[in-house]
Amino acid sequence: MAPAAAERAAGVPDDATLEAAGAVIGSITIVRNNVFDTSLDEENKAPYRVANRLHVLTRESVIRKQLLFAPGDPYSHRLLEETARLLRAQTYLREAELRPVRYADGAVDIRVETRDVWTLNPGISGGRKGGANSFGIELEENNLFGTGASLALSRRTDSDRNETLLRYANAHLFRPWVGLTAEINQNSDGNGGALGVEKTFHALDTRRAWGLSGGQLSLTQGLYARGDKVSEFRQKNQDFNAWWGWSRGLREGHVSRYSVGLRKLERQFQPSLDPALVGPLPQDRNLVGPWISIESIRDDWALLRNYDQIGITEDELLGRRYLLRVGRSDTGMGADRDAWWLEAEASRGYRLPERSQLRLSSALSGRWEDGDSRDLRLTGSARFYRETGRNRLFFAILDGQYGRNLDLDNPTYLGGDNGLRGYPQRWASGESFARLSVEQRYYTDWFPWRLFRVGGAIFADVGRTWGRNGLGTQNPGILADIGVGLRLSNSRSAFARVIHVDLAIPLDSDPSLKNVEFLIEARREF
């Protein structure tokens, strides 16, 4: 379901005519809208007016930094569309629309209109999935003083650890699209920190990009069988990456990007301090060396509504994209082994008849050392959407992984935390897995308290794992469940776009399973 097109201003020719006439950009007007639209009777009420007064609007300068055009540039409809996508991708904005509003003397005046979301998150959060509860207290601002920067202080407890996190990020701190990310965390099982400075390939026509990042983290990681922790080990990570990228920009609807870099990835392991949980220990590794990559993107986007969100414009890349990155670990540079490593990604979307869409993606990663592959993973995903009526959509996802000689510290699990909603988290493990989920989704026009848009789903999941795992436990075979769910789209906030409330029934005779699994979690999509 595509969003309705904005009505064109009177006296402004169509885009093809403007571009053929050599029109240039004239004035650019920025219109910033607050969280609630008090011009509507439904939102012209005291609570909404107070919320607007408390909220700091995104600064006009922050929006202007992200525009891909300036007065005097040739008019380009494509750049208006790409700028709108960039703005909508920011967590502190809900919507963005750019359109020509006046044409005179060869110049096109542009109106840029945005709507903010609530970006202050002081409070308590919690959830339940895969039979495990999580709880958090946070103070987070995703648009600090209207600058687009984020600052977060949180305390979170889940089945793995207690974590205290302080994080700051600003994508435009030094200059447009040159930003900083910094974080410090203190955990019940370790601590860590990370720092990164980066100039991104933010637009299709960006010619140069670079990055410098590093961090360290210590933690305790468990190994699970049927949802229970049966062993654990202590882990210390050190990472560093420096890279430089270049591109000739967008050429005939296609862009190629090239990057080179130097990376260090070190993992050290020690036995658990708890004698009852001492078990198999992963092998230490220290990979240091150069890498090179190529990325290719075909400029083809779909503008959607009520697919993976409710009542929010969605931008989806359907054009072909692939990324290939190859690196070398060299003992002459301080590594503990000579090895090649590979990372590859590919994706493509298709518009199908009967208001349908198919999105395919795949990834390959692994190392080659001592004449054999290590931690080899080939993953794939197929996502199918079909509009079955007004505010109704059928969705199916088939995904899986083939794995070989996986590192013990990076296991593969299948359970309630990653797609099998009727089972505890980490219920099955192995080197490979396959999973199929189908949903009939419903999107309503109900907008209670002008805060949440409401949807729902009827779903079924089936999947299984194959191959050995680090503990040698038996594979449980085919797992399946059915269920129903409520979806609440938090369209006024920068946090937790869709709240899931699910009841799932496992179709399994295992007496250790509950008859009904209850899940509540916040996710970025339906």
Legacy VTK file of the C-alpha trace (Angstrom):
# vtk DataFile Version 3.0
C-alpha trace
ASCII
DATASET POLYDATA
POINTS 526 float
0.000 0.000 0.000
1.728 3.115 -1.213
1.224 6.470 0.544
-0.973 8.945 -1.276
0.983 11.343 -3.494
1.085 14.981 -2.405
-0.961 17.370 -4.524
1.268 19.458 -6.809
1.216 23.218 -6.340
-0.613 25.211 -9.017
1.621 26.559 -11.765
4.473 24.107 -11.118
5.209 21.840 -14.128
5.885 18.138 -13.713
9.391 16.985 -12.805
10.347 15.868 -16.317
9.448 19.301 -17.702
11.405 21.109 -14.969
14.508 19.000 -15.526
14.304 19.305 -19.325
14.001 23.088 -19.005
17.195 23.251 -16.918
15.388 24.622 -13.857
17.502 25.360 -10.788
16.724 25.312 -7.077
15.428 28.653 -5.800
14.573 29.271 -2.175
14.318 26.409 0.326
11.744 26.755 3.096
11.956 24.475 6.131
8.668 23.795 7.932
9.143 21.946 11.211
6.053 20.441 12.839
5.816 19.486 16.478
4.880 16.041 17.794
1.140 16.739 17.935
-0.810 18.630 15.288
-2.890 21.100 17.295
-4.632 22.288 14.120
-6.679 19.088 14.451
-9.536 19.128 16.939
-8.519 15.698 18.210
-5.055 16.960 19.186
-5.915 20.506 20.234
-6.187 19.441 23.866
-4.242 20.392 26.981
-2.069 17.216 27.295
-0.927 17.481 23.671
-0.267 21.213 23.871
1.809 20.675 27.036
3.784 17.872 25.357
4.539 20.158 22.407
5.751 22.922 24.719
8.032 20.508 26.590
9.482 19.076 23.371
12.453 20.842 21.751
11.940 20.981 17.987
14.685 19.754 15.701
16.782 22.759 14.737
16.387 24.056 11.223
20.173 23.920 10.789
20.144 20.167 11.531
17.625 19.563 8.741
19.496 21.810 6.305
22.710 19.854 6.917
21.012 16.765 5.512
19.718 18.318 2.297
21.389 16.949 -0.826
20.860 20.178 -2.782
21.305 23.928 -2.324
19.988 27.096 -4.008
21.387 27.362 -7.533
21.792 23.598 -8.030
20.007 21.958 -10.980
16.537 20.771 -10.022
16.436 16.974 -9.538
13.360 15.052 -8.458
15.607 12.119 -7.550
17.525 14.238 -5.034
14.295 15.421 -3.453
13.192 11.809 -3.016
16.559 10.706 -1.625
16.665 13.623 0.811
13.194 12.696 2.055
14.404 9.129 2.666
17.439 10.394 4.593
15.248 12.568 6.804
12.700 9.818 7.436
15.538 7.496 8.477
16.373 9.747 11.435
14.899 8.453 14.684
13.849 11.941 15.784
11.610 12.502 12.734
8.398 10.631 11.950
7.728 11.950 8.464
9.411 14.138 5.854
8.005 15.495 2.605
9.773 17.615 -0.022
7.947 19.213 -2.930
8.252 22.130 -5.353
5.813 24.929 -4.454
6.620 27.696 -6.955
8.265 28.023 -10.373
9.282 31.380 -11.840
12.162 32.703 -13.934
13.729 29.246 -14.214
13.922 28.704 -10.434
11.972 26.164 -8.367
11.203 26.983 -4.751
11.225 23.905 -2.474
9.251 23.262 0.695
10.765 20.797 3.173
8.258 19.705 5.786
9.085 17.421 8.708
7.294 16.194 11.807
9.135 15.454 15.042
8.550 12.562 17.415
8.877 12.526 21.183
12.550 11.869 21.862
12.830 11.964 25.683
12.503 8.542 27.282
12.585 8.794 31.078
11.126 5.734 32.686
10.827 2.021 33.030
10.765 -0.617 30.320
10.287 -4.336 30.332
9.446 -7.294 28.177
9.062 -11.029 27.974
10.095 -13.351 25.157
11.153 -16.960 24.984
10.101 -17.460 28.606
12.578 -14.863 29.906
11.832 -11.439 31.378
13.788 -8.227 30.945
13.584 -4.978 32.903
15.184 -1.594 32.440
15.369 1.922 33.805
16.591 4.564 31.391
17.013 8.246 30.781
17.460 8.710 27.053
17.202 11.681 24.706
17.421 11.046 20.965
17.411 14.709 19.890
19.501 16.529 22.473
18.521 20.232 22.461
17.186 19.707 18.925
20.655 18.885 17.520
19.917 15.316 16.391
22.430 13.950 18.916
21.491 11.149 21.298
22.497 10.718 24.937
21.458 7.685 26.974
21.977 6.413 30.512
20.308 3.098 31.216
20.249 0.178 33.612
18.947 -3.076 32.173
18.492 -6.583 33.555
17.816 -9.689 31.452
18.548 -13.400 31.554
22.217 -12.864 30.673
23.400 -9.916 32.772
22.803 -6.579 34.469
24.082 -3.745 32.293
24.646 -0.049 32.976
25.256 1.925 29.787
26.237 5.510 28.987
26.139 6.322 25.270
26.510 9.460 23.119
26.151 9.700 19.335
26.015 12.632 16.914
26.195 11.988 13.171
26.973 15.681 12.433
29.179 16.637 15.380
32.209 17.933 13.466
30.599 18.759 10.130
27.674 17.373 8.088
27.854 13.564 8.101
31.089 13.488 10.145
30.080 12.189 13.536
31.125 10.607 16.807
29.852 7.591 18.732
31.067 6.856 22.277
29.845 4.458 24.933
30.854 3.047 28.307
29.174 0.068 29.922
29.521 -1.586 33.305
28.050 -5.072 33.536
27.550 -7.634 36.244
29.958 -9.878 34.331
32.429 -7.317 32.947
32.773 -3.888 31.424
33.743 -2.174 28.226
33.771 0.891 26.052
33.881 1.962 22.413
34.754 5.098 20.450
34.272 5.806 16.770
34.572 8.709 14.331
33.095 8.275 10.875
32.174 10.032 7.649
29.555 7.834 6.058
28.501 7.011 2.512
25.274 8.752 3.434
23.961 9.365 -0.102
24.149 7.549 -3.406
26.351 10.280 -4.888
28.774 10.520 -1.936
32.343 10.306 -3.266
34.470 9.868 -0.106
33.969 8.153 3.245
36.177 7.008 6.117
36.023 5.662 9.629
38.132 5.008 12.727
36.781 2.945 15.613
37.943 0.836 18.519
36.613 -0.785 21.636
36.981 -3.458 24.257
34.518 -5.553 26.210
34.713 -8.230 28.883
31.752 -10.461 29.671
30.658 -13.947 30.617
28.918 -15.944 27.911
26.771 -18.995 28.507
26.087 -22.073 26.407
22.492 -23.325 26.440
20.601 -26.552 25.903
16.768 -26.582 25.796
16.764 -23.038 27.157
18.917 -23.807 30.214
22.460 -22.579 30.765
24.682 -25.646 31.129
28.138 -24.048 30.920
29.813 -20.679 30.511
33.172 -19.029 29.881
34.710 -15.600 30.393
35.469 -13.602 27.259
37.507 -10.483 26.512
37.139 -8.686 23.168
39.374 -6.050 21.604
38.483 -4.507 18.241
39.979 -1.841 16.006
39.079 -0.792 12.468
40.335 2.024 10.236
39.116 2.430 6.666
38.923 4.740 3.663
36.330 4.548 0.887
35.763 6.204 -2.475
33.191 6.179 -5.262
32.520 7.819 -8.619
28.978 8.447 -7.429
25.701 7.580 -9.077
26.048 6.667 -12.765
22.953 5.722 -14.800
21.081 4.552 -11.717
23.977 2.540 -10.314
26.662 3.264 -7.728
29.869 1.371 -6.931
31.867 1.963 -3.758
35.377 0.768 -2.913
37.030 0.652 0.500
40.321 -0.437 2.044
41.081 -0.802 5.716
43.036 -2.332 8.567
41.275 -4.428 11.194
42.154 -6.093 14.479
39.768 -8.593 16.058
40.980 -10.282 19.236
39.115 -12.788 21.413
40.511 -14.262 24.637
38.737 -16.877 26.745
39.011 -18.228 30.286
37.006 -20.831 32.225
34.026 -19.851 34.326
34.637 -18.911 37.958
31.683 -21.134 38.852
32.923 -24.779 39.011
29.437 -26.049 38.198
29.477 -24.192 34.867
32.998 -24.998 33.657
32.717 -26.481 30.179
34.245 -26.388 26.714
36.409 -23.348 26.035
36.675 -21.571 22.645
40.106 -21.150 21.098
41.754 -17.742 21.511
42.184 -15.825 18.271
43.798 -12.579 17.233
43.202 -11.575 13.621
45.144 -8.545 12.388
45.559 -7.366 8.817
44.293 -5.392 5.837
41.016 -5.727 3.968
39.409 -4.484 0.768
35.744 -4.272 -0.241
33.419 -3.396 -3.092
29.751 -2.460 -2.783
27.263 -2.074 -5.617
23.752 -0.549 -5.384
21.020 -0.150 -7.999
18.849 2.900 -7.247
15.317 1.478 -7.075
13.117 2.216 -4.053
9.547 1.458 -3.032
7.478 3.910 -1.006
5.110 1.870 1.195
2.674 2.080 4.077
1.288 -0.693 6.309
3.882 -3.307 5.477
6.356 -3.508 8.380
4.994 -0.434 10.205
1.496 0.900 10.912
0.532 4.257 9.443
4.137 5.358 8.808
5.880 5.885 5.464
8.321 3.052 4.757
11.270 3.293 2.349
12.458 -0.034 0.970
15.409 -0.602 -1.372
14.337 -3.055 -4.082
17.320 -2.473 -6.355
20.097 -5.032 -6.439
22.768 -4.559 -3.760
25.860 -6.599 -3.053
28.877 -6.190 -0.807
32.100 -8.218 -0.887
34.809 -7.719 1.726
37.990 -9.828 1.818
40.703 -9.564 4.468
43.994 -11.134 5.406
45.233 -11.955 8.910
49.028 -11.875 8.937
51.377 -13.010 11.712
53.856 -10.422 10.428
51.428 -7.731 11.643
50.926 -9.212 15.111
48.202 -11.789 14.403
48.329 -15.236 15.990
47.649 -16.965 12.644
47.760 -16.526 8.907
44.248 -16.669 7.519
41.897 -15.227 4.929
38.486 -13.984 5.976
35.425 -13.164 3.903
32.189 -11.218 4.365
29.614 -10.973 1.581
26.018 -9.727 1.331
23.469 -9.607 -1.466
19.853 -8.443 -1.653
17.175 -7.748 -4.237
13.464 -6.930 -4.220
10.790 -7.705 -6.797
7.415 -6.115 -7.508
5.030 -8.977 -8.275
1.491 -9.083 -9.687
-1.554 -9.046 -7.417
-0.109 -6.259 -5.232
2.695 -8.516 -4.015
6.367 -8.052 -3.237
9.302 -10.422 -2.720
12.554 -9.470 -0.991
15.570 -11.772 -1.093
18.762 -11.439 0.902
21.791 -13.599 1.647
25.109 -13.391 3.454
28.310 -15.406 3.582
31.085 -15.165 6.172
33.971 -17.259 7.380
37.735 -17.815 7.547
40.189 -20.033 5.695
43.058 -21.216 7.861
45.258 -24.310 8.030
43.753 -25.570 4.784
40.150 -25.605 6.004
37.189 -23.288 6.536
36.343 -21.978 10.002
33.171 -20.338 11.284
31.614 -20.659 7.830
28.042 -19.313 7.665
25.823 -19.059 4.615
22.495 -17.437 5.447
19.499 -16.578 3.320
16.093 -14.978 3.678
12.992 -14.630 1.505
10.251 -12.215 2.614
6.920 -12.273 0.771
4.166 -9.648 1.090
0.726 -9.678 -0.514
-2.013 -7.133 0.071
-5.177 -9.172 0.706
-7.566 -6.245 1.154
-7.843 -2.806 2.653
-5.662 -2.777 5.766
-4.861 -6.490 5.419
-1.619 -8.126 4.331
-0.317 -11.699 4.121
3.340 -12.035 5.116
5.708 -15.003 5.013
9.403 -15.304 5.778
11.621 -18.283 5.027
15.150 -18.019 6.361
17.979 -20.320 7.281
21.674 -20.943 7.709
24.221 -23.505 6.652
27.124 -23.574 9.101
30.425 -25.425 9.300
33.128 -25.494 12.002
31.447 -22.651 13.925
33.352 -20.818 16.629
32.094 -21.914 20.042
31.631 -18.302 21.183
29.223 -17.560 18.330
26.602 -20.334 18.549
23.384 -20.663 16.555
20.134 -20.960 18.504
16.481 -21.210 17.555
13.689 -20.372 19.970
11.344 -17.741 21.291
13.876 -14.933 21.000
14.380 -15.356 17.241
11.258 -16.575 15.520
9.734 -19.631 17.223
7.366 -17.740 19.466
5.883 -20.747 21.259
9.214 -21.906 22.704
11.692 -20.690 25.334
14.683 -18.740 24.110
17.691 -20.775 22.888
15.587 -23.934 22.818
17.434 -25.656 19.953
21.015 -25.276 18.727
23.181 -26.572 15.926
25.325 -25.466 13.018
22.439 -25.015 10.573
18.771 -24.093 10.800
15.670 -23.391 8.724
12.580 -21.432 9.783
9.263 -20.523 8.154
6.826 -18.023 9.623
3.527 -16.940 8.084
1.261 -14.132 9.266
-2.061 -12.619 8.313
-1.612 -9.009 9.357
-4.368 -6.540 10.145
-3.902 -2.767 10.262
-6.697 -0.682 11.784
-7.525 3.022 11.706
-7.940 3.014 15.477
-5.687 5.660 17.030
-6.343 5.594 20.826
-5.274 8.710 22.725
-3.608 9.837 19.467
-0.579 7.831 20.643
-0.816 4.262 19.307
-1.947 2.851 16.013
-3.363 -0.623 16.473
-2.864 -3.780 14.451
-2.897 -7.516 14.922
-1.724 -10.807 13.468
-2.560 -14.501 13.300
0.668 -16.474 12.861
2.322 -19.864 12.626
6.022 -20.736 12.934
7.931 -23.901 12.087
11.655 -24.602 12.166
14.472 -26.880 13.187
18.243 -27.016 13.584
20.805 -29.486 12.224
24.384 -30.415 12.938
26.530 -30.569 16.007
26.677 -27.970 18.739
29.404 -27.200 21.232
27.742 -29.249 23.977
26.887 -32.331 21.930
23.236 -32.185 23.009
20.484 -33.919 21.033
18.626 -31.942 18.382
14.887 -31.682 19.265
13.770 -32.037 15.645
10.942 -30.076 14.037
9.404 -27.333 16.192
6.130 -25.556 15.414
3.686 -23.152 17.010
0.563 -21.112 16.264
-0.669 -17.927 17.872
-2.259 -14.514 17.794
-0.755 -11.117 18.472
-1.600 -7.491 19.145
0.526 -4.732 17.594
0.753 -1.186 18.949
2.660 1.246 16.760
4.190 3.944 18.921
4.164 6.513 16.140
4.743 9.514 18.432
8.001 8.312 19.948
11.558 7.719 18.751
11.653 4.516 20.791
10.104 1.101 20.188
8.219 1.662 16.947
6.045 -1.484 17.357
5.061 -3.158 20.623
4.311 -6.877 20.229
1.959 -8.724 22.577
1.715 -12.392 21.520
0.125 -15.597 22.758
1.756 -18.647 21.150
0.932 -22.341 21.517
3.738 -24.860 20.885
2.653 -27.871 18.808
4.925 -30.191 20.716
4.393 -33.015 23.200
7.436 -32.115 25.321
6.102 -32.024 28.925
8.618 -29.334 29.919
6.953 -26.802 27.611
4.190 -24.459 28.706
0.804 -24.862 27.052
0.833 -21.174 26.105
3.832 -18.854 25.817
3.225 -15.156 26.532
5.542 -12.616 24.874
5.738 -8.854 25.071
8.550 -6.942 23.419
9.325 -3.733 21.581
10.659 -4.078 18.028
11.422 -1.847 15.065
8.910 -3.584 12.801
5.598 -5.470 12.665
LINES 1 527
526 0 1 2 3 4 5 6 7 8 9 10 11 12 13 14 15 16 17 18 19 20 21 22 23 24 25 26 27 28 29 30 31 32 33 34 35 36 37 38 39 40 41 42 43 44 45 46 47 48 49 50 51 52 53 54 55 56 57 58 59 60 61 62 63 64 65 66 67 68 69 70 71 72 73 74 75 76 77 78 79 80 81 82 83 84 85 86 87 88 89 90 91 92 93 94 95 96 97 98 99 100 101 102 103 104 105 106 107 108 109 110 111 112 113 114 115 116 117 118 119 120 121 122 123 124 125 126 127 128 129 130 131 132 133 134 135 136 137 138 139 140 141 142 143 144 145 146 147 148 149 150 151 152 153 154 155 156 157 158 159 160 161 162 163 164 165 166 167 168 169 170 171 172 173 174 175 176 177 178 179 180 181 182 183 184 185 186 187 188 189 190 191 192 193 194 195 196 197 198 199 200 201 202 203 204 205 206 207 208 209 210 211 212 213 214 215 216 217 218 219 220 221 222 223 224 225 226 227 228 229 230 231 232 233 234 235 236 237 238 239 240 241 242 243 244 245 246 247 248 249 250 251 252 253 254 255 256 257 258 259 260 261 262 263 264 265 266 267 268 269 270 271 272 273 274 275 276 277 278 279 280 281 282 283 284 285 286 287 288 289 290 291 292 293 294 295 296 297 298 299 300 301 302 303 304 305 306 307 308 309 310 311 312 313 314 315 316 317 318 319 320 321 322 323 324 325 326 327 328 329 330 331 332 333 334 335 336 337 338 339 340 341 342 343 344 345 346 347 348 349 350 351 352 353 354 355 356 357 358 359 360 361 362 363 364 365 366 367 368 369 370 371 372 373 374 375 376 377 378 379 380 381 382 383 384 385 386 387 388 389 390 391 392 393 394 395 396 397 398 399 400 401 402 403 404 405 406 407 408 409 410 411 412 413 414 415 416 417 418 419 420 421 422 423 424 425 426 427 428 429 430 431 432 433 434 435 436 437 438 439 440 441 442 443 444 445 446 447 448 449 450 451 452 453 454 455 456 457 458 459 460 461 462 463 464 465 466 467 468 469 470 471 472 473 474 475 476 477 478 479 480 481 482 483 484 485 486 487 488 489 490 491 492 493 494 495 496 497 498 499 500 501 502 503 504 505 506 507 508 509 510 511 512 513 514 515 516 517 518 519 520 521 522 523 524 525
